[in-house]
Amino acid sequence: MLKNVISVIDDAAGSCGKAKVVGEIATDKNIKLGAAITNCMPNAGHTYVDEQGNRTLFRNIPVSSINPHTELFIGPGSAIDMEVLKEEYANVYPYLNGRKIYVHELVPLIEQRHKDYEKEHIKTGSTNKGCGAVSEEKIIRDEKLKFFKGYKDIVVCSNDEWLERLYTHLDNPREYVLLEGAQGCDLDLNHSGNYPYVTSRNVSTTQLLADSGISAERLLETIMVIRPFPIRISNVTPSGEYHYTGDYGTGAKLTWTQVNLSSMFGQYPCEGDVDCYDHQLDYHYIKTLFTKCPPMYLKQLFGPNFLQKDISTITLLEALELERLYYKSIGEDIYESSIIEIPMVSSEYSPNTIFDQSEQTSVTKMERRIFDLDIQKLKNNCRINSPYGLYLNFFQHLDYDFFATIGEFNKMYFNRYQREYLSWLENETGAEILALGTGPKNMERILKKELIKPIER
Protein backbone atom coordinates (compact mmCIF):
# COMPACT_ATOMS: atom_id res chain seq x y z
CA MET A 1 0.00 0.00 0.00
CA LEU A 2 1.40 3.39 -1.03
CA LYS A 3 1.90 5.71 1.95
CA ASN A 4 2.06 9.35 0.86
CA VAL A 5 -0.42 11.18 3.12
CA ILE A 6 0.80 13.90 5.50
CA SER A 7 -1.48 15.11 8.29
CA VAL A 8 -0.92 18.44 10.06
CA ILE A 9 -2.89 18.76 13.28
CA ASP A 10 -3.01 21.09 16.27
CA ASP A 11 -2.25 19.58 19.67
CA ALA A 12 -3.85 22.17 21.91
CA ALA A 13 -7.06 24.23 21.76
CA GLY A 14 -6.26 25.69 18.36
CA SER A 15 -4.06 28.59 17.26
CA CYS A 16 -0.78 26.68 17.40
CA GLY A 17 0.15 27.89 13.91
CA LYS A 18 -0.93 25.07 11.59
CA ALA A 19 -1.06 27.43 8.60
CA LYS A 20 2.60 28.29 9.12
CA VAL A 21 3.57 24.60 9.05
CA VAL A 22 1.34 23.87 6.04
CA GLY A 23 2.88 26.86 4.29
CA GLU A 24 6.39 25.55 4.85
CA ILE A 25 5.41 22.18 3.39
CA ALA A 26 3.57 23.72 0.45
CA THR A 27 6.53 25.96 -0.47
CA ASP A 28 9.12 23.19 -0.10
CA LYS A 29 10.59 22.80 -3.58
CA ASN A 30 12.09 19.42 -2.65
CA ILE A 31 8.71 17.70 -2.53
CA LYS A 32 5.84 17.43 -4.99
CA LEU A 33 2.59 18.28 -3.23
CA GLY A 34 -0.02 16.84 -5.56
CA ALA A 35 -3.16 17.52 -3.51
CA ALA A 36 -4.35 19.19 -0.32
CA ILE A 37 -7.62 18.57 1.51
CA THR A 38 -9.50 20.49 4.17
CA ASN A 39 -12.58 19.51 6.11
CA CYS A 40 -12.76 22.94 7.75
CA MET A 41 -15.71 24.99 8.86
CA PRO A 42 -15.86 28.78 9.21
CA ASN A 43 -15.51 28.66 13.01
CA ALA A 44 -11.74 28.36 12.57
CA GLY A 45 -9.30 30.59 10.74
CA HIS A 46 -5.82 29.76 9.49
CA THR A 47 -3.49 32.69 8.86
CA TYR A 48 -0.60 32.29 6.43
CA VAL A 49 2.10 34.98 6.52
CA ASP A 50 4.55 35.08 3.61
CA GLU A 51 8.20 36.09 3.79
CA GLN A 52 7.29 39.75 3.21
CA GLY A 53 4.78 39.77 6.07
CA ASN A 54 1.62 39.68 3.92
CA ARG A 55 -1.17 37.91 5.81
CA THR A 56 -3.91 35.78 4.22
CA LEU A 57 -6.76 34.28 6.24
CA PHE A 58 -8.02 30.86 5.13
CA ARG A 59 -11.26 29.31 6.42
CA ASN A 60 -12.53 26.60 4.00
CA ILE A 61 -9.98 26.84 1.18
CA PRO A 62 -6.72 24.90 1.71
CA VAL A 63 -3.71 26.96 2.76
CA SER A 64 -1.80 24.88 0.22
CA SER A 65 -3.31 27.21 -2.38
CA ILE A 66 -0.01 29.05 -2.07
CA ASN A 67 1.51 26.22 -4.13
CA PRO A 68 0.30 26.90 -7.71
CA HIS A 69 0.69 23.23 -8.70
CA THR A 70 -1.33 21.64 -5.89
CA GLU A 71 -4.87 20.43 -6.60
CA LEU A 72 -7.30 21.62 -3.94
CA PHE A 73 -10.13 19.70 -2.27
CA ILE A 74 -12.83 20.55 0.29
CA GLY A 75 -14.18 17.40 1.92
CA PRO A 76 -17.63 16.38 3.20
CA GLY A 77 -16.61 17.08 6.79
CA SER A 78 -16.71 20.78 5.91
CA ALA A 79 -19.57 23.27 6.06
CA ILE A 80 -19.77 26.51 4.09
CA ASP A 81 -21.17 29.93 4.93
CA MET A 82 -21.57 31.59 1.54
CA GLU A 83 -20.84 35.13 2.75
CA VAL A 84 -17.68 33.96 4.47
CA LEU A 85 -16.63 31.90 1.45
CA LYS A 86 -17.11 34.79 -0.98
CA GLU A 87 -14.90 37.05 1.12
CA GLU A 88 -12.30 34.31 1.55
CA TYR A 89 -12.29 33.53 -2.17
CA ALA A 90 -11.64 37.19 -3.02
CA ASN A 91 -8.76 37.35 -0.54
CA VAL A 92 -7.21 34.07 -1.64
CA TYR A 93 -7.73 34.63 -5.38
CA PRO A 94 -4.19 35.94 -6.05
CA TYR A 95 -2.97 32.46 -5.10
CA LEU A 96 -5.76 30.67 -6.97
CA ASN A 97 -5.61 32.66 -10.20
CA GLY A 98 -8.54 30.78 -11.73
CA ARG A 99 -7.54 27.35 -10.45
CA LYS A 100 -10.44 25.03 -9.64
CA ILE A 101 -11.27 23.83 -6.14
CA TYR A 102 -13.15 20.54 -5.91
CA VAL A 103 -15.88 20.28 -3.28
CA HIS A 104 -17.67 17.11 -2.20
CA GLU A 105 -21.40 17.08 -2.93
CA LEU A 106 -22.30 16.61 0.76
CA VAL A 107 -20.85 19.88 2.08
CA PRO A 108 -23.81 21.63 3.77
CA LEU A 109 -24.59 25.34 3.77
CA ILE A 110 -24.70 27.32 7.00
CA GLU A 111 -27.61 29.73 7.19
CA GLN A 112 -28.56 32.41 9.71
CA ARG A 113 -30.90 30.07 11.58
CA HIS A 114 -27.92 27.85 12.46
CA LYS A 115 -26.04 30.78 14.01
CA ASP A 116 -29.13 31.95 15.88
CA TYR A 117 -29.72 28.45 17.25
CA GLU A 118 -26.19 28.25 18.63
CA LYS A 119 -26.34 31.69 20.16
CA GLU A 120 -29.51 30.69 22.00
CA HIS A 121 -28.47 27.22 23.11
CA ILE A 122 -24.67 27.06 23.55
CA LYS A 123 -23.54 28.68 26.80
CA THR A 124 -20.17 26.94 27.21
CA GLY A 125 -18.21 29.00 24.69
CA SER A 126 -18.77 29.08 20.95
CA THR A 127 -17.93 31.25 17.97
CA ASN A 128 -21.64 30.93 17.06
CA LYS A 129 -20.78 30.38 13.41
CA GLY A 130 -23.47 27.71 13.02
CA CYS A 131 -21.10 24.77 12.55
CA GLY A 132 -22.51 22.55 15.28
CA ALA A 133 -26.10 23.30 14.34
CA VAL A 134 -25.57 22.55 10.65
CA SER A 135 -23.81 19.29 11.56
CA GLU A 136 -26.78 18.31 13.71
CA GLU A 137 -29.15 18.85 10.78
CA LYS A 138 -26.92 16.78 8.49
CA ILE A 139 -26.81 13.91 10.97
CA ILE A 140 -30.60 13.75 11.40
CA ARG A 141 -31.14 14.32 7.62
CA ASP A 142 -33.26 17.42 8.18
CA GLU A 143 -35.15 18.29 5.00
CA LYS A 144 -34.46 22.00 5.52
CA LEU A 145 -30.72 21.46 5.05
CA LYS A 146 -29.20 22.83 1.86
CA PHE A 147 -25.92 21.83 0.22
CA PHE A 148 -23.24 23.84 -1.52
CA LYS A 149 -23.90 24.17 -5.29
CA GLY A 150 -20.73 25.88 -6.45
CA TYR A 151 -19.24 29.36 -6.73
CA LYS A 152 -17.05 30.66 -9.57
CA ASP A 153 -14.13 28.21 -9.86
CA ILE A 154 -15.22 26.21 -6.81
CA VAL A 155 -17.00 23.22 -8.33
CA VAL A 156 -19.09 20.46 -6.79
CA CYS A 157 -18.26 16.82 -7.50
CA SER A 158 -20.32 13.71 -6.89
CA ASN A 159 -18.85 11.27 -4.40
CA ASP A 160 -17.54 9.10 -7.26
CA GLU A 161 -16.01 12.06 -9.11
CA TRP A 162 -14.42 13.48 -5.95
CA LEU A 163 -12.80 10.20 -4.94
CA GLU A 164 -11.69 9.41 -8.48
CA ARG A 165 -9.91 12.75 -8.77
CA LEU A 166 -8.41 12.52 -5.28
CA TYR A 167 -7.11 8.99 -5.79
CA THR A 168 -5.15 9.97 -8.90
CA HIS A 169 -2.89 11.71 -6.39
CA LEU A 170 -3.09 9.08 -3.67
CA ASP A 171 -2.03 6.43 -6.18
CA ASN A 172 0.86 8.49 -7.56
CA PRO A 173 4.15 7.32 -5.98
CA ARG A 174 5.81 10.65 -6.79
CA GLU A 175 3.25 12.89 -5.05
CA TYR A 176 2.33 13.75 -1.49
CA VAL A 177 -1.23 14.43 -0.31
CA LEU A 178 -1.66 16.86 2.59
CA LEU A 179 -4.51 16.83 5.12
CA GLU A 180 -4.88 20.28 6.68
CA GLY A 181 -6.37 20.00 10.16
CA ALA A 182 -8.70 22.49 11.82
CA GLN A 183 -9.01 23.55 15.47
CA GLY A 184 -7.15 21.50 18.11
CA CYS A 185 -7.11 18.12 19.82
CA ASP A 186 -7.98 19.73 23.15
CA LEU A 187 -11.30 20.81 21.65
CA ASP A 188 -12.13 17.23 20.60
CA LEU A 189 -15.74 16.33 21.33
CA ASN A 190 -14.88 12.96 22.90
CA HIS A 191 -11.22 12.72 23.91
CA SER A 192 -10.13 16.19 24.97
CA GLY A 193 -11.25 15.81 28.57
CA ASN A 194 -12.75 19.30 28.34
CA TYR A 195 -16.42 18.53 27.66
CA PRO A 196 -18.65 20.58 27.43
CA TYR A 197 -16.08 23.30 26.63
CA VAL A 198 -15.33 21.70 23.26
CA THR A 199 -16.07 22.01 19.59
CA SER A 200 -18.78 20.10 17.72
CA ARG A 201 -16.57 17.40 16.22
CA ASN A 202 -13.66 15.05 16.81
CA VAL A 203 -10.18 16.43 16.12
CA SER A 204 -7.57 13.86 15.15
CA THR A 205 -5.67 12.47 12.20
CA THR A 206 -7.99 9.47 12.02
CA GLN A 207 -10.97 11.84 11.77
CA LEU A 208 -9.26 13.78 8.97
CA LEU A 209 -8.66 10.55 7.09
CA ALA A 210 -12.24 9.36 7.59
CA ASP A 211 -13.73 12.71 6.52
CA SER A 212 -11.57 12.63 3.39
CA GLY A 213 -12.40 9.06 2.43
CA ILE A 214 -8.81 7.86 2.87
CA SER A 215 -7.71 4.59 4.46
CA ALA A 216 -5.47 4.85 7.51
CA GLU A 217 -3.09 2.54 5.63
CA ARG A 218 -2.25 5.48 3.37
CA LEU A 219 -0.89 7.64 6.20
CA LEU A 220 2.82 8.43 5.98
CA GLU A 221 3.17 10.80 8.92
CA THR A 222 1.42 13.17 11.31
CA ILE A 223 3.01 16.46 12.29
CA MET A 224 1.60 17.70 15.58
CA VAL A 225 1.87 21.46 16.01
CA ILE A 226 2.24 22.64 19.62
CA ARG A 227 3.03 25.81 21.55
CA PRO A 228 4.69 26.35 24.97
CA PHE A 229 1.64 28.05 26.45
CA PRO A 230 -1.73 26.87 25.08
CA ILE A 231 -4.59 29.28 24.55
CA ARG A 232 -8.35 29.26 24.87
CA ILE A 233 -10.92 31.68 23.51
CA SER A 234 -12.08 34.69 25.50
CA ASN A 235 -14.87 34.42 28.05
CA VAL A 236 -16.33 37.54 26.43
CA THR A 237 -18.19 37.28 23.12
CA PRO A 238 -17.87 39.93 20.39
CA SER A 239 -21.33 41.19 21.41
CA GLY A 240 -20.12 41.70 25.01
CA GLU A 241 -21.78 38.69 26.69
CA TYR A 242 -19.79 36.82 29.33
CA HIS A 243 -19.67 33.01 29.02
CA TYR A 244 -17.09 30.84 30.79
CA THR A 245 -15.36 28.83 28.06
CA GLY A 246 -13.23 26.44 30.09
CA ASP A 247 -9.63 26.39 31.29
CA TYR A 248 -6.75 24.15 30.25
CA GLY A 249 -6.69 21.02 32.40
CA THR A 250 -4.13 21.37 35.20
CA GLY A 251 -2.32 24.14 33.34
CA ALA A 252 -2.16 27.27 35.49
CA LYS A 253 -3.85 30.42 34.23
CA LEU A 254 -1.29 32.88 32.94
CA THR A 255 -1.50 36.43 31.71
CA TRP A 256 0.07 37.92 28.61
CA THR A 257 1.99 40.24 30.95
CA GLN A 258 3.71 37.23 32.52
CA VAL A 259 4.59 35.75 29.13
CA ASN A 260 5.81 39.12 27.84
CA LEU A 261 8.11 39.75 30.80
CA SER A 262 9.42 36.21 31.24
CA SER A 263 10.29 35.89 27.54
CA MET A 264 12.21 39.17 27.62
CA PHE A 265 14.54 37.84 30.32
CA GLY A 266 14.65 34.13 29.46
CA GLN A 267 12.60 33.05 32.47
CA TYR A 268 9.58 30.77 32.86
CA PRO A 269 6.27 32.39 33.97
CA CYS A 270 4.94 31.27 37.34
CA GLU A 271 2.74 32.47 40.19
CA GLY A 272 4.04 35.65 41.80
CA ASP A 273 6.75 36.16 39.20
CA VAL A 274 6.05 39.86 38.53
CA ASP A 275 6.34 40.79 42.22
CA CYS A 276 10.14 40.82 41.95
CA TYR A 277 10.08 44.00 39.86
CA ASP A 278 10.60 47.37 41.56
CA HIS A 279 7.27 49.13 41.69
CA GLN A 280 5.03 51.49 43.56
CA LEU A 281 1.37 51.37 42.61
CA ASP A 282 0.00 54.79 41.71
CA TYR A 283 -3.74 54.28 42.11
CA HIS A 284 -4.50 57.62 40.47
CA TYR A 285 -2.72 56.36 37.33
CA ILE A 286 -4.48 53.01 37.61
CA LYS A 287 -7.86 54.73 37.90
CA THR A 288 -7.06 56.72 34.74
CA LEU A 289 -6.24 53.48 32.91
CA PHE A 290 -9.46 51.92 34.19
CA THR A 291 -11.46 54.88 32.87
CA LYS A 292 -9.80 54.85 29.45
CA CYS A 293 -9.75 51.08 28.88
CA PRO A 294 -12.65 49.73 26.76
CA PRO A 295 -15.37 47.91 28.75
CA MET A 296 -14.77 44.75 26.68
CA TYR A 297 -11.21 44.55 28.01
CA LEU A 298 -12.27 45.39 31.57
CA LYS A 299 -14.80 42.56 31.48
CA GLN A 300 -12.09 40.23 30.18
CA LEU A 301 -9.74 41.17 33.01
CA PHE A 302 -12.07 41.61 36.00
CA GLY A 303 -15.15 39.61 35.00
CA PRO A 304 -18.76 40.62 34.27
CA ASN A 305 -19.01 42.77 37.43
CA PHE A 306 -15.98 44.89 36.53
CA LEU A 307 -17.81 48.14 37.35
CA GLN A 308 -17.87 47.08 41.00
CA LYS A 309 -14.10 46.60 41.12
CA ASP A 310 -12.46 48.46 43.99
CA ILE A 311 -9.46 50.22 42.44
CA SER A 312 -7.56 50.15 45.74
CA THR A 313 -7.58 46.31 45.71
CA ILE A 314 -6.02 45.93 42.27
CA THR A 315 -2.85 43.81 42.44
CA LEU A 316 0.41 44.52 40.64
CA LEU A 317 -0.31 41.85 38.03
CA GLU A 318 -3.82 43.20 37.42
CA ALA A 319 -2.40 46.72 37.10
CA LEU A 320 0.16 45.56 34.55
CA GLU A 321 -2.55 43.76 32.58
CA LEU A 322 -4.74 46.86 32.72
CA GLU A 323 -1.87 48.97 31.39
CA ARG A 324 -1.19 46.45 28.62
CA LEU A 325 -4.84 46.32 27.57
CA TYR A 326 -5.05 50.11 27.50
CA TYR A 327 -2.06 50.33 25.16
CA LYS A 328 -3.49 47.50 23.07
CA SER A 329 -6.77 49.42 22.73
CA ILE A 330 -4.90 52.33 21.14
CA GLY A 331 -2.87 50.07 18.85
CA GLU A 332 0.44 50.05 20.75
CA ASP A 333 2.20 46.70 21.18
CA ILE A 334 5.52 48.24 22.27
CA TYR A 335 5.20 50.63 25.20
CA GLU A 336 6.99 51.94 28.30
CA SER A 337 5.45 50.81 31.58
CA SER A 338 4.79 53.45 34.21
CA ILE A 339 4.15 50.77 36.84
CA ILE A 340 7.38 48.76 37.13
CA GLU A 341 11.10 49.36 36.72
CA ILE A 342 12.82 46.99 34.28
CA PRO A 343 16.25 47.25 32.67
CA MET A 344 16.84 48.26 29.07
CA VAL A 345 16.67 45.14 26.87
CA SER A 346 18.10 46.78 23.73
CA SER A 347 19.90 49.98 22.81
CA GLU A 348 16.98 50.69 20.48
CA TYR A 349 14.49 50.93 23.33
CA SER A 350 14.23 52.87 26.59
CA PRO A 351 14.15 51.26 30.05
CA ASN A 352 10.75 49.85 31.11
CA THR A 353 9.91 48.91 27.49
CA ILE A 354 7.54 45.95 27.14
CA PHE A 355 6.84 44.00 23.94
CA ASP A 356 3.24 42.75 23.95
CA GLN A 357 2.94 39.36 22.23
CA SER A 358 -0.78 38.89 22.95
CA GLU A 359 -2.99 37.42 20.24
CA GLN A 360 -6.52 37.68 18.93
CA THR A 361 -8.50 34.86 17.35
CA SER A 362 -8.64 34.91 13.56
CA VAL A 363 -12.43 34.64 13.50
CA THR A 364 -13.89 36.54 16.49
CA LYS A 365 -11.00 39.03 16.87
CA MET A 366 -11.21 38.61 20.66
CA GLU A 367 -8.05 38.29 22.73
CA ARG A 368 -7.04 34.77 23.57
CA ARG A 369 -6.53 33.57 27.14
CA ILE A 370 -3.24 31.82 27.85
CA PHE A 371 -2.24 28.93 30.15
CA ASP A 372 0.72 26.85 31.22
CA LEU A 373 1.07 23.49 29.51
CA ASP A 374 -0.73 20.43 30.88
CA ILE A 375 1.75 17.73 29.88
CA GLN A 376 -0.77 14.91 30.44
CA LYS A 377 -3.04 16.38 27.77
CA LEU A 378 -0.14 16.52 25.33
CA LYS A 379 0.78 12.92 26.12
CA ASN A 380 -2.82 11.80 25.55
CA ASN A 381 -2.95 13.55 22.17
CA CYS A 382 0.33 11.93 21.16
CA ARG A 383 -1.09 8.52 22.12
CA ILE A 384 -4.16 9.09 19.98
CA ASN A 385 -2.30 10.47 16.95
CA SER A 386 1.18 8.85 17.09
CA PRO A 387 2.93 11.87 15.54
CA TYR A 388 6.09 11.56 13.50
CA GLY A 389 7.26 14.64 15.34
CA LEU A 390 6.34 17.87 17.11
CA TYR A 391 6.58 21.34 15.58
CA LEU A 392 6.98 23.73 18.52
CA ASN A 393 5.67 27.12 17.39
CA PHE A 394 5.90 30.37 19.38
CA PHE A 395 9.33 29.46 20.72
CA GLN A 396 9.88 33.20 21.21
CA HIS A 397 7.43 33.01 24.12
CA LEU A 398 10.18 31.19 25.98
CA ASP A 399 12.88 33.67 24.96
CA TYR A 400 12.13 36.78 22.92
CA ASP A 401 15.75 36.87 21.67
CA PHE A 402 14.76 34.04 19.33
CA PHE A 403 12.02 36.09 17.64
CA ALA A 404 12.26 35.69 13.83
CA THR A 405 15.44 33.60 14.13
CA ILE A 406 16.14 31.33 11.14
CA GLY A 407 18.71 28.54 11.23
CA GLU A 408 19.63 24.98 12.08
CA PHE A 409 19.09 23.52 15.54
CA ASN A 410 22.62 22.15 15.99
CA LYS A 411 24.12 25.58 15.25
CA MET A 412 22.04 27.46 17.84
CA TYR A 413 22.90 28.21 21.45
CA PHE A 414 20.20 27.28 23.96
CA ASN A 415 20.60 27.93 27.66
CA ARG A 416 20.19 25.20 30.24
CA TYR A 417 16.53 25.95 30.93
CA GLN A 418 15.67 25.80 27.22
CA ARG A 419 17.58 22.55 26.64
CA GLU A 420 15.91 20.96 29.66
CA TYR A 421 12.50 22.12 28.49
CA LEU A 422 12.95 20.62 25.00
CA SER A 423 14.32 17.35 26.41
CA TRP A 424 11.39 17.18 28.83
CA LEU A 425 8.89 17.52 25.98
CA GLU A 426 10.54 14.77 23.95
CA ASN A 427 10.97 12.40 26.90
CA GLU A 428 7.41 12.82 28.15
CA THR A 429 5.74 12.43 24.75
CA GLY A 430 8.12 10.01 23.04
CA ALA A 431 8.00 12.27 19.98
CA GLU A 432 10.96 14.15 18.55
CA ILE A 433 10.85 17.90 18.01
CA LEU A 434 11.12 18.63 14.30
CA ALA A 435 11.39 22.42 14.37
CA LEU A 436 10.99 25.51 16.51
CA GLY A 437 8.77 28.21 15.03
CA THR A 438 10.19 31.61 15.95
CA GLY A 439 7.81 34.02 14.25
CA PRO A 440 4.68 34.20 12.10
CA LYS A 441 6.38 34.49 8.70
CA ASN A 442 6.96 31.55 6.40
CA MET A 443 10.30 29.84 7.16
CA GLU A 444 10.91 31.73 10.42
CA ARG A 445 12.03 28.57 12.14
CA ILE A 446 14.93 26.64 13.62
CA LEU A 447 14.95 23.29 11.83
CA LYS A 448 15.96 20.24 13.88
CA LYS A 449 14.84 17.46 11.53
CA GLU A 450 13.38 17.35 8.02
CA LEU A 451 9.60 17.70 8.23
CA ILE A 452 8.74 15.25 5.45
CA LYS A 453 9.67 11.59 5.26
CA PRO A 454 10.28 9.87 1.88
CA ILE A 455 7.18 8.25 0.39
CA GLU A 456 6.85 4.60 1.40
CA ARG A 457 5.88 1.97 -1.15
N, C-alpha and C positions, 0 to 999 in steps of 0.2 A: 504494500500500500504506500503510495507516494505521500510523504509528509512535507507540506510546504506552507502550512497555515501559521501565521503569527498572530497572537492575541495580545493586545495592550489593555490592561485593566488598572483600575484605581484601587489601592488597598483601603484607603480610609473612607471618609464621608464625602468624597468628591474633592475637586479642586486641587489635586496633586500635580497637575500639569501634564495630563495625557496628551493634549494637543502638541505640546513641545516634543514629546517622545515620538509621536506619530510623524511629526514634521521632520525629525531627524532621520527616521527610516525612509520616508517618502523622498527625501532629497539626497539619499545615499546613492551615489552613482555606481557603487560597486555591486548593487543588487538590482534585479529587475522586478519591480512591483507591478504585477499584472492586474490585480484587482484589489479593491478595498470595499468593505461592507460596514454599514452602520445599522443598528437597530435602535436609534436614538429617538427621543421624544423632545418636545420643546421646553421641558422643565429643566434641561441641562444645557449649558453652553460650553463650548470648547474654543479657547482663544489661541490662535496661532500668531506668533510674532516673528517676522522675518529678520534677516541680518541688519536691515536698516531701521528696524523698530516699528515697521508698519504692522498694525494689529488687524486681524480678521476674525470675526466671531462666527463659528459654525454651530448649527443646532441639529439639523437632520442630514445635511450634505456632508459626505466624508471629508475630513481634513486632508486626506491624501489627494484631494483636488489640486493641491499645489504641484503634484507631479503630472505634467501634461500627457503622459503616456499610460497612466493608470485608469482602468475602466472602473466606473463608480456604481455602487449598488446600495439601495435602501431596502432593508429586509422587512418581513411581515411583523417583526416585533416592534416596529416603529409606529408612531402616530403623527399626523401632520395637522398643524394649524395653518390654514392657507395664508392668513395675513403675515404670520411669522415667516413662512416659507418664501413668500414673495420678497420680503425685505432681505432675507438671507441670500436668496438667489441673486438679487441685484448687487449685494456686497461681494459675493463670491465670484461673480461673473468674470472678472479679469483673469481668474485662474481657469475658469471653465472654457471661455471663448467658444461657445457653441457646442461643446462636447455634450453628449447625451449622458443622462443619469437614469439608471434602470431601477424601477420601483416595483415591488411585489404587489400583486392585485389585492392583497388583503391588508393593506395599510389603511387604517380608518382615519376619518377626518374628525378633528376636534372642533366642536361648535361652542357657542357662548353658554349653552345650557350645561355643558360639562364643567366649565369653570365656575359657574354659579353654584352648581351642586357641591363642588369641593369646598368652596368658600363657606357654604352653610354647614357642611357636615364634618369637615376635617379640622380638628382643634389641636392637633399634636404637631403642627408644623408642616407647611406645604407651600409650594410656589403657586398653587391654585391655577395651574396651567391646563387643567382638565385631563391630564394623562391617566390618572387612576380611574376617573369616571368613564372615560372612553374605553378603557380596557375592560371595565366591568360590563359595559354594553356589548362588547365583542364576545366576551365569554358566555353571556346568557343569550347571545344571538338576537339582540333587540332589533326589531324591524325598523326602528327610527334611525339606526346607525347608517351613516354614509361612508363610502370609501373614496380614496383619492382617485381622480380620473385623468390626471396629467396636468402639466403646466410648462409651456414653452418647450425646452429641450429635456424636460423631465418626463419620461415616458413610462407607462404602466405595462407590465408584462404578466401574462398568465403564469401560473405556477410552473408549468412545463417549460415555457419560454425562459423564465427567470433562472431556473435550475440549469437548463441547457447552456445558457450563456455563461453562467457562473462556473460550471464544471469544465468549460474549455480552458479556464485558468487553473482550476484545481488539478486537472489532469496533465498540465504542462510541466515537465520536470525542470524547466529553466525559469519558471516564474514563482514568485511568492504571492500569497493572498493574505491581506491584512484585515483582521477584525478590530474595529475601533470601539472600545468600550465606552459606556456612559455611566455617570454617577460613580459610586464607590461601594466596595464590599461591605463597609460598615453601615450602609443604608439598605442592605439586603433584607427582603421581606421575611425570610425564614431563618437565616443563619448569622445575622449580624449581632444578635443579642441585644438589640436596641428597640425592639417592638414595644409600643406602637410608633416610636419616633423614627420611622423608616420611609422608604419610597414604596411604590406600588408594584414592584417586581423584584425578581431575584437578580443578583449582580454577581456574575462569575463567568469564567471562561466557558464552562460547560453550557451555561445559558446562552452565551453568544453563539456558540456552535449550533445549539438546537434551534435558536431563532433564525439562523442563516441556512438551515437545512444541510449542515455539514457534519459528517461522522467525526467522532472524537479521535478515530484512528488517523485522521488527516492532520492532527495538530503537531506542529514542529516545536513550538515553544510559546510560553507565556511570559511577558515582561510585566512585572507588577511595579507600578509607580507609587512611591511613598513620599512622605515629607516628615521632617523631624517633629513638627508640632501640628497634629491634625486640626481641622477646622470643622465647625458646624454652622448652619445658617443662623441668622439673627433671630432673636425672640420677638422682634418687632417686624410687622409686615409693612410693605410699601404704603399701605393705607393708614398706618399708625396703630393698628391693633396689636395687642401684646398676647402672644401665645408661646408657652414654653415648648421648645423644640428638642429637648433632650441634651444630655451631656455626652461625654466620651468615655464610657466605662469607668475604669479606675484612674484615668488620666486627670490630673489636677487642672482646674480652671486656671488659665493664664490670661494675661492682658497683653495687648500689643505693646504697651509701654515696657513690660518686662522683656519681651522678645527684642525690642529695639535696643534697649540698654545692654542686655547681656551679649547680644551679637556684636555690639561695638567694641566690647572689651574681652571677647573670647571666653565668656563665662556661660554657665547653664542657668536658665531661669528657675527660681524656686521661691517658696513662700518667704516673705520678709526680705527679699533680696534688694529692694530699692531703699530700704531703711539705712543702708550704709552710706548713702550720699549725704553730703552736707546740705542742710536745708533749714529754712525757717518759714513755716506756713504763714503767708500773708492772706488773711481771710477776706480782706477788702478786695484783693486781686482775684481771689477765688470766686467771690460773689459776682464780680464783673464778668468773669468767664462763664459762670452759670447763667447770667442774664443774656449773654450774647450767643451762647451755644444753642443750636436748633433743638426744639423739643424732641425730635426723633432720636437724637443722640443722647439727650438726657434720659429718655426712657430706656434706651439701650444700656446705659451705665448704671442708673439708680433704680430701674424698674418702673412699673406703671404708676406708682404713687410718687414720682420724682418731685412733684410740686411741694410735697410735704417734707422734703429733705432738709434737715437742719444743717446749715452751712458749717456751723462750728464743730460738727462731728465728722466732717469729711477727712478721710485719712490721706496720708502722703500719696499712696498709690492711686486713690480716687482723684486726687488733685492733679496728678500727672496725666491720668487718662482724660480728665476734663480739659486740660490744656491742649493735649494732643487732638482731641475731637474738635475743639474750637478752631485750631489751625487747619485741620482737615476740612472743616466747613467753609473755610475761605480759600481752599485750594493750595495750602502750603504743606508739603510733605518733608521739608527741611526747615527747621526753626530753632531758635534759641530759647531754651527754657528759662523762665523767671522764677522757677520753684526750687531747683536743685543746682548744685555746683558740680560740674564734671569737667575733666581736663580736655584740652584741645586734642581732637583725634587726627587732625590733618592741618597742614599749614594753609590750606584753602578755606578753612572754616574757623569761626571764632569759638572760644570756650563755651560750654553749655549747649553746643549744637547737637540736635537729635535728628536722626534719619528715620522717618516713619515708614515702615514696611507693611502697614496694614493693607488689607485687601477687601474688595467688594465682590459679591457674586456676579457672574456674567449676565444672569437673567434678571434678578430682582434689583440689582444695584445696591443692596443693603450690605453693611459691613459684616464680615464673617467673625464669628467667635473662635477663639483659639485655645487649645488644650495641650497638656503634656501627653506623650505617647503612652498608650496602654499596650504593653508588649504582648500580652496574652491575646489581644484581638488580632494583632499582626501575625502571631503564630497560627491562630485559627485560620486566617485567610490564606496563609501559605499552605496549610494542610489541605484546604479545599481546592486550591488552584495549582499547587505544585509548580511554582514559577521557575523558569530557567534562571532568572536573576532579578535583583531589585534595582530600580532606577531611583536614587534618592534625590528628589528635586528640593529646591529651596535650601540648599546647603549653606547659603549666606545667612540664614537665620541662626546658624550655629556660630558663624564668624563672618562679620560683614566685610572683612578684608578679602574674602573670596568672591565678592560680588562681581559678576561678569568675567570671572577668570576662565580661560580656555587652555587646556593642556592635557598632558598624560599623567595618570595617577602616580606612577613610579618616579616622576620627576618633580613632584610637589612636596612641600614641607607641611606636615601636619603635626600639631602639638600633641602632647600625651593624651589630653582629654579627648581630642578629636579621633586619634587612633583607637583609643579604648572604646569610644562610642561606636565606631564603625565595626570593630571586632565583635562587640556585644551584639549588634544587629545581626551579623552573619552567624554567630554561634547560636543565638537564640532561635533563629528562623531556619537555619540550615540552607539558606539561599545566599549566593554570592552577590555582592554589590557590583553592578555593571558600570555605573556612571554616577557622577554627582552633578546635578543641575545647579548652576550658579547664577542664573539670571533668566529672564523671560525669553530672550531672543534665541532664535534657532542656532544651535551649535555652541551656545554658552554652556559648556560642560567640561568636566574633568573625566576623561574616559579611562576606565579601569580594565574593561574587557569588551571585545566586540559585541555589539547588541544582537547581531543576527547570526545564527548557526547556518552551516551549509545545508541545503535541501537533502533530506534522506530519501533514499529509494528502497 
